[in-house]
Amino acid sequence: MRNIRLLLQYEGTRYQGWQRQSSTDNTIQGKLEALLSRMCGEVIEVQGSGRTDAGVHARGQVANFHTVCPMSLEEMRAYINRYLPEDIAAVEISEAAPRFHSRLNAQGKHYVYHVINSDVPDVFWRRYALEVPEPLDVAAMERAAAFLLGEHDFKSFTSAKKGKKSTVRRIDEISITGEGALLRFSFRGNGFLHHMIRILMGTLLEVGMGKRTPESMAELLDARDREQAGPLAPAKGLTLVEVFF
């Protein structure tokens, strides 16, 4: 039995997220599994490093699947990219160790959120960035981000339902860079909760607009209450850049 590792890119605008769903076949995982099952002549189950939301993009999603398919890696990649929709691509394909699991073995992730800070629409970024017409105070957002670094309970910053799973995570980097009207928020950490980055973005943008202080981040962490944090930022601004193993 072979364990095949995939490095994937996708433009998530028209998909209902990564995870396979019984109500629709319009998911990244669903499209991959249907194609790979035809290619291999057997039922294929694909494991992804994480479940990106509907509308979220990826430049470096990692997935793996087990198969007895005799095709070479080159033949597999050619077949996959020939028959996948044009907004999904297998960038790399390789043989993985038998016990490799793209989700369970992941040690960290790097996401980027893009914002167009202008009252003039940018048609070329309309699918990949949130447009914010109000002037943003980048220095204030950077001060707020500093409170979020390190290991904390991020219960205030997740939409996950109550459960036994820990809401403690470690954020190693939140940086903000800009080029003209385009702002790039970079997040690196050992893992992120459901909707965590999008809620962090909604909260940081409130700081940038002067609706809350940078110091309020510490209060939000202590509160562990989703209702006190900012809104859920739109999915289209978020991209999974890299998964670390």
N, C-alpha and C positions, 0 to 999 in steps of 0.2 A: 504493500500500500504506500503510495507516494503522498507527501504533504507538500502542496504547492502554495507558495507565498506570492501575493499580488501587491503591487504598489499602484494605487488607483487615483485618477483625477475625475472629478465630475462637477458639472455646473448644475446646482441643485434646484434651480428655479421651478421647473415643472414637475418635480417629484415630491412624493409624500414622505420624504425622509429616507434614511438608510434602511430601517427595519422592515422586514417582510410583514405584510398584513393580509389577513384573510378577506378583507373587504375590497382590496384593490391589488392589481399587479403592478401599479405605478410606483414602485420603490426601487432604490438602487440594488438592494440585496435580492429582491424578487427578479429584477431583470438579469442579474448575474447568474442566479441559480438556474433560471430557465435556459439561458444560453449554454452554461457549462454542462447541464444535464443532457442537452442535445449533443454537444460536442463529445462528451465522454460515453454516452449511451448508458448512463446509470444516474440514479438520483443523487444530486450533489447538494450539500449543505455548506454554505459559505459563512465563515466566522469573520466579523469585522472588529477592528480595534475599538470601535465605539459607535453609538447610534446618533448620527447627526440628524438634526431636526429637518422638517420639511422646509425647503428653501435655502438651507445651508450648503455651502460649496466645500470642495476638498481639492487640495493639490497633492496631499500626501497621505491619503487613507490607506491603511494596511489591512489586508484580509488574507485568509488562507482556506484551503479546502483539501479534503482527502479523496484520492481517486486511484483506480488501477489503469487509467488511460495510458496507452503506450506512446502517445504523441510526444515529440520533442518539445522543449520549452519554446523554441522559435516557432514551431508549428502552432502551438497553443496561443501564443501572443498574436500571431497573424490572424488566426481564426477569431479570437475574441474581439480584436479591434476591427475586423471586417464586419462583424454582425452586431456588435453593440450599437446602441443609438449614438449619434454624433456628439452628444454632450456627456458621454462616459468613455473613459479610455484606460487601458492597462498600460502603464508607463514602463513597468519592469515586472518580470516574472522569474521566479527562482525556486529551486528545491530547498525546502526547509527541513529542519530536524524533525523526526517523527512526533515528538511531543510539543513542538512549537504551537502556540495558540496566540493569535494576534491580539486578543483582548486580555487574557490572563497574564501574558508575558510583558505587556506594555508597562513601562516605567514612568512615562511622562508624555505630555503633548504640548504642541505649540499651535496656538490659534491666533488669527489676526482679524480685527474688526475695522472696517473702513468707514469713514465719515466724510462727506463733502460738506464743508462748513461755508456755505454760500447761499444767497437767495436767488442765484442763477442756476437753473438745472444743468446738470452735466449728463447729456444723453448717453455717453459712452460708459458711464459708471452706474446707470440707473438700476442694473440688476445686481450690482456688487457692493454698493455703498448706501448708507443712510444719508439722506440730505437733511441738514440742519441749518436753517436760514439764520437763526439767532447767533450773534458772535459768541464764541466759546473762550473761556479763560483757561488756557492750556496749563499755566503754572498752578492754578488752583486744582485742576484735575490731577496733576502730577503729585501734589501734596496729599490729595485724597488717596491716590493709589498706593502711596508709601505705607499707609495704615493697613493695607490688605496683604502686604508681603509677609511671607513666613507661614507657619502652620496655625490655622484657626478653625473654629467651627463656623462654617458658612451657611448655617441653616436659614439665615435671613435672605440668602441669595440663591435659593433654589425653589422650583415649583414642584419638587418631588413630594409625593404624598407621604404622610407619616408612616414610618416603618422602623425596622430594627437596624437598617444599614446606617453606618456612621456618616455624618455630614462634615467630618473633619477632613480638610485637604490642605496641601501646601502650595502656595504660589511663589515661584522663584523670581519672576520678572513681570512687571507691567510697565511698558515703555510707550511713549507717545512721540511720534515723529511726523513731520509734515512737509509737504511739497505743494506750494500754492494753497488752494482750497482743500486739498486732500489731506486728511489726518489718518494716521495708521496706528492703531492701538494693538500692541503685541502682548500676548499672554502666554507665559510658560509655567507649567506646574506639574505636579505628580498625578493629577487627575482633576476632572471638573464634574460637578453635579449637573443634574438635569436643569437646563436653562441658566446655569450659573453665570456664564460669561455674558449672556444677553441681559441678565438682571444687573450684573456689575456695570455693564455699559449704560444701561438706562439710569443707574444711580450716579455714575461718573458724569454723565451728560447734565444731570440736574445740578451737580456741583459747578460744571462749566458755565451753566446759565445763571448761576447765582441763587438757585432755588434752595440749596442746602450748603453747609460749610464742609470743608475738607475734614475737619475734626469729627463730623457726624459719622464717619466711617467706623470709628472705634465704638461708638454707641450702637450702631447697627449690628456689629459683630457680637457685642454683649447681649443685645436684645434677642437674638435668635428668633426673629419674627419677620416672616416674608412681607407682611402688610406694611412694615415700616420702611422697606427699601423702595427703590425707584421702580419705574415701569419696565416691562419686558421689551427690550429693543428688537426691532424687526430682524428676521432671520437673514435677509438678503445681504446684510453687511458682514456676515461671519464666514470665515474660511478656515478649515482645518489644514494647517501647513505641513506639520510633521508629527510623527509618532516616534517616541524614543523607546528603545529596548535595551 
